[in-house]
Structure formats: structure tokens, C-alpha cells
Amino acid sequence: MVVGAGVAGSSAARVLMEEGATVRVTEARPESELSTVAALRDAGVEMLTGGHDPTHLDDATLVVTGPGVPDRAPVLGWARERGLPIWGEMELGARLAEAPYIAVTGTNGKTTTTGMIESCLRAGGIDAVACGNIGHPFPEATREQHEALVVECSSFQLRLQSSFHPRVSVLLNLAPDHLDEHGTFEDYAAAKASIFARQAAGDTHVGNRDDSEAAARSAQAQCDVVWFGLGPPDRGHVGYDGESLISRLTADPERLGVIAGASGFRA
């Protein structure tokens, strides 16, 4: 059963149908407010709109929920009472992904960084696509046969996953946000830090040495950690020397680009 018929929920329903599952969608909003109902019904999805009900879970073996559904929502509580596994978008995508993926999270700058990484990979001749919280659902992107994926992850998307394993993860920064949902800053930060929970030797995490809260979490990653910052880089770091962006990831420092005045950064 899929909870929610928004962008992520509708995508999950389509992907699960393509995988051969029998899919039911439960949606709180009335059918008159939804644009996806007819197409999903035509694809064979059972649509239950106008409010959730415990009976919607009858015969369900798995619940997939969109990031807009609060963790405290009664429908998820009913699923837990029945002992049903609950997956979010990142879990479903991770279960389906065959191409390697880079994952980006943080309080600010996620979309810009995700798009930049996608552009860099494409400029290097790699067929890559940005997906996730950027508007293109991760599970849908896994089925498009790209060489690599760049996944923007919100704290809501990261909280319901246990299989998400990016080749490279990025934690840009941390500041109090969405505390009405997470409850405390520690819980919010823990959701963000789960981006590297399954990474190990051979994987890489990228951390921000200038953000003390983010850096404290990034230092806990059980894989190679590469640091970036605004000042001159230490060995193994990336940073700025004057207006030049310098990488010291190898023995010989490498200039990656230069700040080009009002026009921004030039590689």
C-alpha cells in the first residue's frame, strides 16, 4: 500500500506496478483535488481517496509512504500496529537501484549542489541525472538506465530507510529546521546523518569543516571522509587559497577553478 498520491506517492505506485506488485493507494484528499487518480487507475492501481481508514491496510504486506506524510500520521501508526514494514522513497529507490549514486543533504544548498554535481558528471561524459527531492523521484530514476544518479535527500526522505547506500554522500551543513516534525535538533541531525549510515570502506563522505554541527556528524562516518571549506585546504581537503579553489586530495595541489568576479565561479 502506498500512502499519499502526490508526486512521490504516485511515482512509487507506478514503479511498484511495473515491478509486478498489486498496489493500493490511500490518500487523505478528495479525488476532486487530485490530478493523478485517473492515470493510476488506468494502470491498475486501486485508489482510495477522501481519508485513510484502518481497513485500507487489509491484505497489505508493505507500506510505502511519501515524504509529506508525517511520521505521527494515524495511518502509519496502524501499519506499525500490524507489524508491516514501512518504506520511504529512499528505501524503495535503494532497493531498485543498479547504477551507483551520489547523495546530497543538508539544511541549505541541496538543490544547487545536486544540480552542480549532475552538470559536472555530464560534462565528464557520464550519463547522470539529478533526482530525489529535486522533483524527479528516486525510484523512477532508477528505472531509466542512467550510468549514475545524483540524489537530493531531505530529512523526511532519509528517516524511513535502512538500505540507502550511496557511493558518495555529502552533508553540506546543519541548522535547526523542521523541528515541528522531528521534535528536537538532535533527531533532525540524526536523520540527516543517516545518509552515510551504510557507507563503509571504498565509499566516500564529503563533509563541511566550517560547520561545527555538520562536521561533528560527518566525523562519525565509517568510510573515507573528504573535507571542504572556505579557507586554505589541509592535505586531503578542498578549499580556497585567495580566489582559487584548490584540491589537496593528491600529493600535488591542483587548482580546480577561480572566482570570476560578479560572474561567479569559473572551472
N, C-alpha and C positions, 0 to 999 in steps of 0.2 A: 504494500500500500504506500502511495506517495501522499504526503501531507503538503497541500498548497499547490495551486495551479498558476503560480507566477512564472517568471522566466526560468528559474532553476527547476521548479517542480515539473513544469511542462516538458522541459528537456529531459529530466530524469525519467519521466513516464515514457517518452518516445524511445529513449535508449534502452530501457528495460524491455519494452515491447520488441525491439529489434533483437534483443538477446534471447527472446523466446519466453519471457515471463508473462504470466497473467497479471494485469495491472489494474488497480483501482486507485482513483484519486479522490481524496476528501478535501473539500475547500470551504472555508468559513463564509466567503462572499456568495451572494446570489448569482445565479447563472447570467442574469442580465448585465452584470458588471464584468463579465469575463469574455475575452476575445478568443480564447483557445479551446473552448469546450467542443465546438463542432468538429474541429480538426482532430482532436484527441479521440472523440467518439468514433469518427470515421476510421481511425487507426485501430480501433478495437478496445480502447480504454474505457473502463466503467467509470463514469463521472458522478460523484455525489456532492452536490453543492448546497449552499444555504446554511451551513453549520455542520460541525463534527458531532458524531454520535458513537458511543462505545460499540454499537453493532457494526460500524464501518470496519472494525478490526476483525470481524468474524472470518475465519479461514486464512487470515494473513500469516505469512511466515517471516516477513521482513517489512520494516518501515523505513522509508527514505523521506527525509524532511528537508525543506528549503531553508536557507539561512534567515529568512524573515519570520520563521515560526519560533516564538520564544521557547526557551528550554522548559519553562514552567507551564507551558500550554497544557490544558487537561488532556488533549488527545495524545500527547507524548507520555503523560502520566499513565493513561490507560494502557498504552503499549508496554510500559515498564512493568505494570502490574501483571500483565500476561507473559512477561519474560521474553518479549520479542526484541530482537536486535534492532537498533536504531542507527541508521547511517545518515551522514550528511553528504553534501555534494562532493567534498574532497575524498571521502571514503569510497563512494561509488566510482569516481574517476580513477582513483588509485588502483582499484580492483580491475579496471578495464585497460589501463594504460600499458602500452607496449613500447612507446617511444620514451626516451629519457626526458625528464622535465626539471626545469628550474623554478623554484617557488619564491615569491616575494611577499613579505608582510611588513607591518609597521603601522604606527598611528598616522603618519603623514608621508606622502610621496610615493605610495604604492603604484598608482596607475602610471605616473610619469616614468618610474624606474622600469616597470614591466614593459611599457612600450619601447623604452630605450634599448632594453636587452633584446627584445624581438627585432628591432631595427639593426642592431649590431650583428646578430646571428644571420639575418637575411643578407646583410652586406658582406658577410663572410662566406656566402654561398650555401647556407644551411636553410632548408625549408622549415621555418619555425612560425608558430602562431601564438599570439597572446590570448589567454583565456582565463576563466575563473571569475573573480569579482569585477573584472573589467567589462563584463557584459556578454561574453561568449562562454557558456557553461563548460566547465572542465570535462564532464563525461562526454558531452557532444564532441569536443575537440579530440578526444582520444580515438574516435572512430573515423577521423578524417585522414589518417595515414600520413601525418607530418613526420619529419625527421626529429623534431624537438618541440616541446611545449614550454611556454613561459606562463606560469600560473600565479595570478594575483590572488592572495588569500586574506580574507577578513577574519577577525577573531571569531565571529559567528560560524564561519565555514570550518575553522580549524577545531572547534570544540568537540565535534562528533566524528572523529576519525581515529583509526588505530593502524591503518596500513599505508598512510601517506608517506612516501619515501622519495623525496627529490634528490637528484644527483648533486645539485647545488641549492642551498637555501640562503635567503637574505632577510635579516632583521634590521630595518632601517633606523628605527627609533621607537621610543615608548613614552607616552604621556597619558594621564588619566582620560579615558574615553569609554563610552557605552557602559558606565558603571550601573546604570539603571537595570541593565540586563545581567551583567557579570557579578554585581554585588560589591566586589572590592577590587582595588587596583591589582592586588596580588593574583586574583583569579583571572583578571583580564590579561595580565602579563604572562601568566602560565599558559593561557590559550594561545597567545602569540608565539611563545617559546616552543610549543608543541610542533612547530614547523620543522624542527630538526630532531624530534624525539627518536626517529627511526634511522637517522643517519649514523654511519659508522666509518671504519677505515675505508679509504677510497672515495669518500664523499667530501664535500667542502661546504662549510658555512661561512658566510660573509657577515661580519659584524661592524658596528659603528663605534670606534674607540672614543669618540667625543660625546656620546650619550651614555651617561653613567648607568641609568636603569637598563637600557638595552644591552650595554656591554656586560653587565653583571650576568644577564641571562645567556648571552652569546658565549661567554667563557665556559659555560657548562656543557656545550655541545661536545659529543663524543666522536668527533671527526676532525679533520684539518680545519682550522679557523684562520681566515684571512681578514685583516682589519683595514678599514678605510677611515680617513679623517681629513680635516681641512689643513692641518699643519704638515711640515716635512715628514715623510714616512720613515719609520724604522725598517730594518731588514724584515722582509716578509709582509710589509704593509704597502698600501697605496695611499698617497696624499699629495699635497701641493707644496711645491718649492717656488715661492713667488707666484707667478701666473701660470706655471707649468704643472700639469698633472703627471706625477712620477710614480712608476711602479718599481718596487724593490722586491718583487716576488722571486726574481732570479739573481744570480751573482752580480750581474751588471745592471745598474739602474736604467730604466727605459722611460723616455718621455712619451706619454700617451696622447698628449694634446696640450692646448694652450687656451686660456681665457681670451676671447677675441672681443674685448670691449663690450659695447652695448649689444652686439650681435650674439653674445653668449659664448658657448664653448665650441672650439674647432678641433676635431681629431687630427 
